[in-house]
Amino acid sequence: MRTTDVTARLASFGGAKWDLHLAARDRIAAGADIIEMTIGEPDVPVPAELLEQAIGSMRAGRTGYSDGRGEMNLRRALAERYSETRGRDFVPDNFLCFPGTQTALFAAMMGVAQQGDEVLVGDPMYATYEGVVAASGAELVPVPLSAENGFRMQAVDVAARITPRTRALLLTSPHNPTGAILSRADLLALCELARIHDFWILSDEVYEHLVFEGAEFVSPLSLPDYAERVIAVSSISKSHASPGFRSGWCAGPKAFCDALLPYSETMLFGNQPFIADLTEHAIREGSSVAAGMSERFSRRAQLLTDRLQAETALQVHRPEAGRFAMLNVAATGMTGDAYAWDLLEHGVAVMPGSAFSESLTSWVRVALTIDDAAFETALQRISSHARAKAEAVA
């Protein structure tokens, strides 16, 4: 039987990027001593108050059909929070609610790009972005993010890739996988290009609350001169250690949200009322776990940098935010893929950089989310493995 063009466009964007992670999980299940540093599961449980809020809402009967835009109580909370943090006025109709950031981004992309269009995306990029753009029918145009520039997108690189077909620029700040943060000056330059050439800015801001000390997050939503062309997506997955609740949103101009609503309703028709209630609580009360996660991830990133650069020839790109650090393994004489599979044999699982870009063929991504004791053991194994490889190359 034949399937549609969209299934063909997405056929190459399945789970192959996660083969090493799944192989590690299989070995762990079979009893192997492997420290998993592939994906960024929270290192703390869901805050108890969110569980209690969800249970209380379900018991109160908040299990029926919901508002297609998202429950009004949640959208009011979002409007108040964004008005406070972005420095301009938002109203509930500036938001649509979705099951997580991924769904919000998918829907927003379908609202701004289609067959024949181009979408500019920083390269390297989060593993699902290629599929999100391909699903819309648009062509993804990679914009190189170099280690020399701290993996921060440069306006000159964007400008060189703009064509009459450009419809959107997808930004990720803080960035996954590199942890880079765009400055206000960076965003002003990028938004000005969007104004001149009339395209959308899509901003994935899910790591906003996991910024390390000394760094500053700025949202393009806080730039009033560009308010009518910026759409942001986020969720409570990272900030509240709650990825399993799948509760996110899209923020943007009311006219855009109005136009996207029929698409959203056709696909989802709102999120669950009891999840909206716990998300409202999360938004209004803030996170009891974000600051601790940020401190631990920052400390582990610094330890990774200090130890490996003192003991090995490996090079660490220290992140400014998020749950991951990038490790350049070129000194081993191996590609990132070969290195990751070889390191797995020595008891540590990391993600090959090629899962995020062919430009990262000499890199791997290391999760900072395991506890301190396991992290210390992993450092010892990585260091020992790297020294053995260096001796073999010599």
Secondary structure in CASP SS format (residue, H / E / C, confidence):
PFRMAT SS
TARGET T0000
AUTHOR 0000-0000-0000
METHOD secondary structure of the structure
MODEL  1
M C 1.00
R C 1.00
T C 1.00
T C 1.00
D H 1.00
V H 1.00
T H 1.00
A H 1.00
R H 1.00
L C 1.00
A C 1.00
S C 1.00
F C 1.00
G C 1.00
G H 1.00
A H 1.00
K H 1.00
W H 1.00
D H 1.00
L H 1.00
H H 1.00
L H 1.00
A H 1.00
A H 1.00
R H 1.00
D H 1.00
R H 1.00
I H 1.00
A H 1.00
A C 1.00
G C 1.00
A C 1.00
D C 1.00
I C 1.00
I E 1.00
E E 1.00
M E 1.00
T C 1.00
I C 1.00
G C 1.00
E C 1.00
P C 1.00
D C 1.00
V C 1.00
P C 1.00
V C 1.00
P C 1.00
A H 1.00
E H 1.00
L H 1.00
L H 1.00
E H 1.00
Q H 1.00
A H 1.00
I H 1.00
G H 1.00
S H 1.00
M H 1.00
R H 1.00
A C 1.00
G C 1.00
R C 1.00
T C 1.00
G C 1.00
Y C 1.00
S C 1.00
D C 1.00
G C 1.00
R C 1.00
G C 1.00
E C 1.00
M H 1.00
N H 1.00
L H 1.00
R H 1.00
R H 1.00
A H 1.00
L H 1.00
A H 1.00
E H 1.00
R H 1.00
Y H 1.00
S H 1.00
E H 1.00
T H 1.00
R H 1.00
G C 1.00
R C 1.00
D C 1.00
F C 1.00
V C 1.00
P H 1.00
D H 1.00
N H 1.00
F E 1.00
L E 1.00
C E 1.00
F E 1.00
P C 1.00
G H 1.00
T H 1.00
Q H 1.00
T H 1.00
A H 1.00
L H 1.00
F H 1.00
A H 1.00
A H 1.00
M H 1.00
M H 1.00
G H 1.00
V H 1.00
A C 1.00
Q C 1.00
Q C 1.00
G C 1.00
D C 1.00
E E 1.00
V E 1.00
L E 1.00
V E 1.00
G E 1.00
D E 1.00
P C 1.00
M C 1.00
Y C 1.00
A C 1.00
T C 1.00
Y H 1.00
E H 1.00
G H 1.00
V H 1.00
V H 1.00
A H 1.00
A H 1.00
S H 1.00
G C 1.00
A C 1.00
E E 1.00
L E 1.00
V E 1.00
P E 1.00
V E 1.00
P E 1.00
L C 1.00
S C 1.00
A H 1.00
E H 1.00
N H 1.00
G C 1.00
F C 1.00
R C 1.00
M C 1.00
Q C 1.00
A H 1.00
V H 1.00
D H 1.00
V H 1.00
A H 1.00
A C 1.00
R C 1.00
I C 1.00
T C 1.00
P C 1.00
R C 1.00
T E 1.00
R E 1.00
A E 1.00
L E 1.00
L E 1.00
L E 1.00
T E 1.00
S C 1.00
P C 1.00
H C 1.00
N C 1.00
P C 1.00
T C 1.00
G C 1.00
A C 1.00
I C 1.00
L C 1.00
S C 1.00
R H 1.00
A H 1.00
D H 1.00
L H 1.00
L H 1.00
A H 1.00
L H 1.00
C H 1.00
E H 1.00
L H 1.00
A H 1.00
R H 1.00
I H 1.00
H H 1.00
D C 1.00
F C 1.00
W E 1.00
I E 1.00
L E 1.00
S E 1.00
D E 1.00
E C 1.00
V C 1.00
Y C 1.00
E C 1.00
H C 1.00
L C 1.00
V E 1.00
F C 1.00
E C 1.00
G C 1.00
A C 1.00
E C 1.00
F C 1.00
V C 1.00
S C 1.00
P H 1.00
L H 1.00
S H 1.00
L C 1.00
P H 1.00
D H 1.00
Y H 1.00
A H 1.00
E H 1.00
R H 1.00
V E 1.00
I E 1.00
A E 1.00
V E 1.00
S E 1.00
S E 1.00
I C 1.00
S C 1.00
K C 1.00
S C 1.00
H C 1.00
A C 1.00
S C 1.00
P H 1.00
G H 1.00
F H 1.00
R C 1.00
S C 1.00
G E 1.00
W E 1.00
C E 1.00
A E 1.00
G C 1.00
P C 1.00
K H 1.00
A H 1.00
F H 1.00
C H 1.00
D H 1.00
A H 1.00
L H 1.00
L H 1.00
P H 1.00
Y H 1.00
S H 1.00
E H 1.00
T H 1.00
M H 1.00
L C 1.00
F C 1.00
G C 1.00
N C 1.00
Q C 1.00
P H 1.00
F H 1.00
I H 1.00
A H 1.00
D H 1.00
L H 1.00
T H 1.00
E H 1.00
H H 1.00
A H 1.00
I H 1.00
R H 1.00
E H 1.00
G C 1.00
S C 1.00
S C 1.00
V C 1.00
A H 1.00
A H 1.00
G H 1.00
M H 1.00
S H 1.00
E H 1.00
R H 1.00
F H 1.00
S H 1.00
R H 1.00
R H 1.00
A H 1.00
Q H 1.00
L H 1.00
L H 1.00
T H 1.00
D H 1.00
R H 1.00
L H 1.00
Q H 1.00
A H 1.00
E H 1.00
T C 1.00
A C 1.00
L C 1.00
Q E 1.00
V E 1.00
H E 1.00
R C 1.00
P C 1.00
E C 1.00
A E 1.00
G C 1.00
R C 1.00
F E 1.00
A E 1.00
M E 1.00
L E 1.00
N E 1.00
V C 1.00
A H 1.00
A H 1.00
T H 1.00
G C 1.00
M C 1.00
T C 1.00
G H 1.00
D H 1.00
A H 1.00
Y H 1.00
A H 1.00
W H 1.00
D H 1.00
L H 1.00
L H 1.00
E C 1.00
H C 1.00
G C 1.00
V E 1.00
A E 1.00
V E 1.00
M E 1.00
P E 1.00
G H 1.00
S H 1.00
A H 1.00
F C 1.00
S C 1.00
E H 1.00
S H 1.00
L H 1.00
T C 1.00
S C 1.00
W E 1.00
V E 1.00
R E 1.00
V E 1.00
A E 1.00
L C 1.00
T C 1.00
I C 1.00
D C 1.00
D H 1.00
A H 1.00
A H 1.00
F H 1.00
E H 1.00
T H 1.00
A H 1.00
L H 1.00
Q H 1.00
R H 1.00
I H 1.00
S H 1.00
S H 1.00
H H 1.00
A H 1.00
R H 1.00
A H 1.00
K H 1.00
A H 1.00
E H 1.00
A H 1.00
V H 1.00
A C 1.00
END
